[in-house]
Amino acid sequence: HGCVGNVGRSICALGSLRGSDLAISGSYDGFLRLWKVSMGQTLDMRGMEPLEEIPLTGYVNGIAVGPKARFCVVAVGQEHRLGRWNRIAGAKNRFGIVQLRSSEDIQGDDDQIEQEEVVESPDNVNESNSSSEE
């Protein structure tokens, strides 16, 4: 998350969505960062690519990613959760909900799930009817 002069801004919180390539990191540099994580067979194929920076004021002390990466909940504070060595005066202790996907993306997922359920239902009905006839 960078540095100011010789003082580094360490990562205070990490979050990820299980089974995906999305990782989220937070510090006190004013941004929540989203990353694309690449896992490969060799070290050259592994890495992290920045996707987005979301502005926040304060220490990001916790990150939790919601289902299907629709949103994340961020705990932001005036101070680091483990100490009181630095205070950000303009920050407030609070929770923030950050939308990660647009409503169009979310609507598309819901439609896809409904279509899959409709496709599966007739097959199951036909199988049960054919077994009852025999």
C-alpha positions in Angstrom: 0.0 0.0 0.0 2.9 2.2 -0.4 4.8 4.6 1.9 5.1 8.2 2.8 8.7 9.2 3.1 10.4 6.4 5.0 7.2 5.2 6.8 5.5 2.3 5.2 1.7 1.9 5.1 1.3 -1.8 6.0 -1.7 -3.9 5.1 -4.1 -4.0 8.1 -6.8 -6.3 6.7 -7.3 -8.9 4.0 -10.3 -10.5 2.5 -11.0 -12.9 -0.3 -13.9 -14.9 -1.9 -13.3 -18.6 -1.5 -12.8 -20.4 -4.9 -12.3 -17.2 -6.8 -9.3 -15.0 -7.9 -10.6 -11.9 -6.0 -8.6 -10.5 -3.0 -9.2 -7.3 -1.2 -6.6 -5.4 1.0 -6.9 -2.4 3.3 -4.5 -0.1 5.0 -4.7 3.5 6.2 -3.5 5.0 3.0 -7.0 6.1 2.0 -7.9 3.2 -0.3 -9.5 -0.3 -0.2 -7.7 -2.2 -3.0 -9.1 -5.0 -5.1 -6.7 -7.5 -6.7 -6.8 -10.4 -9.2 -4.7 -13.2 -7.9 -3.1 -15.6 -10.4 -2.1 -19.0 -9.3 0.2 -20.9 -11.7 2.5 -23.8 -12.0 5.6 -21.7 -11.9 6.6 -18.5 -10.0 6.5 -16.5 -13.2 2.8 -17.4 -13.6 1.8 -16.4 -10.1 1.1 -12.8 -9.0 -1.4 -10.1 -8.2 -2.8 -7.6 -10.6 -4.5 -4.4 -9.3 -8.2 -4.1 -10.3 -9.6 -1.1 -8.4 -9.0 1.4 -5.7 -12.0 2.5 -3.6 -11.4 5.6 -1.4 -11.9 5.3 2.3 -10.7 7.5 5.2 -9.3 5.7 8.2 -7.7 2.4 9.1 -9.3 -0.6 7.4 -9.4 -3.0 10.3 -11.5 -5.7 8.9 -12.9 -7.0 5.6 -15.6 -9.6 4.9 -16.7 -10.5 1.4 -20.4 -11.2 0.9 -21.8 -14.1 -1.1 -21.0 -14.2 -4.8 -18.8 -11.1 -4.3 -21.8 -8.8 -4.5 -20.5 -6.6 -1.7 -18.0 -6.4 1.1 -18.3 -5.1 4.6 -15.4 -3.0 5.8 -14.6 -2.0 9.4 -12.9 1.4 9.4 -11.5 3.2 12.4 -9.6 6.2 13.6 -6.8 3.9 14.9 -5.3 0.6 14.2 -7.2 -2.2 15.8 -4.1 -3.4 17.7 -2.6 -0.2 18.9 -2.9 3.6 19.4 0.3 4.8 17.9 -1.3 6.8 15.1 -4.7 8.5 14.9 -6.4 9.7 11.7 -8.4 12.8 12.9 -10.8 12.9 9.9 -11.8 9.3 10.2 -14.8 7.9 12.1 -15.2 4.5 13.7 -17.8 2.7 11.5 -18.7 -0.1 9.2 -19.0 0.4 5.5 -20.8 -1.7 2.8 -19.0 -1.5 -0.5 -20.9 -2.7 -3.6 -18.5 -4.8 -5.7 -20.9 -5.8 -8.5 -23.4 -3.8 -10.4 -27.1 -4.6 -10.2 -27.0 -5.7 -13.8 -24.4 -8.4 -12.9 -26.5 -9.5 -10.0 -29.7 -9.6 -12.1 -27.8 -11.8 -14.6 -26.8 -14.3 -11.9 -30.4 -14.6 -10.6 -31.7 -15.2 -14.1 -29.1 -17.8 -14.8 -30.0 -19.7 -11.6 -33.7 -19.6 -12.4 -33.1 -20.9 -15.9 -31.0 -23.7 -14.6 -33.8 -24.7 -12.2 -36.4 -24.6 -15.0 -34.2 -26.8 -17.2 -33.7 -29.4 -14.5 -37.3 -29.6 -13.5 -38.8 -31.1 -16.7 -36.1 -33.8 -16.8 -36.8 -34.9 -13.3 -40.6 -35.0 -14.0 -40.1 -37.1 -17.2 -37.8 -39.6 -15.4 -40.3 -40.1 -12.6 -43.2 -40.5 -15.1 -41.3 -43.1 -17.1 -40.3 -45.1 -14.1 -43.9 -45.2 -12.8 -45.2 -46.5 -16.1 -42.8 -49.5 -16.1 
